[in-house]
Amino acid sequence: MESSVINAKPVARFDRRRLLNWFLGTSFGALVLSVLYPILRYVTPPRIAEASTSEVEAGLAADPVLIEKGFKIIRFGADPVILVRTADAKFYAYSATCTHLDCIVGFQKEHSRIWCNCHGGGYDLTGRNVIGPPPKPLTAYKVNIVEKSPGNSTVVITKA
Ligand code: FES
């Protein structure tokens, strides 16, 4: 009888210690995971599928936003492309990545030029670098206007 009482206490202490170790171990693991996971997500680039085809539909040619702003940025696989629509309904498409330090370019409708706000770089409507630090022209894409249905034209961009 006495020997069973002596044996019972160490088992109970061992169980409490194991439980405490398990609790601290999993808490520490959860803490480490909750710190490391966001950091890993931040430094790992997102997976964006490359364009499976060599063409991308960029929306309606008469897109009101495109007419109002004169441009929009679309994705060609993982690459940003700037689609420009001038007042006389001419379309141009270029890589939207500035050739200086990779900022995304925009379009200044009032000056009819592609513009990079980062360091004041400018390109003309042929994609040629004409103002500021960009060292080379933008990569050109082909623009085709496809009439899907009467009065409903779509802009299709392909690699040049
Ligand atoms: S990144 Fe465009 S001008 Fe510098």
Residues whose N, C-alpha, C, O or C-beta is under 5 A from the ligand:
A	BS01	FES	C98 H100 L101 D102 C103 C116 C118 H119 G120 G121 P134
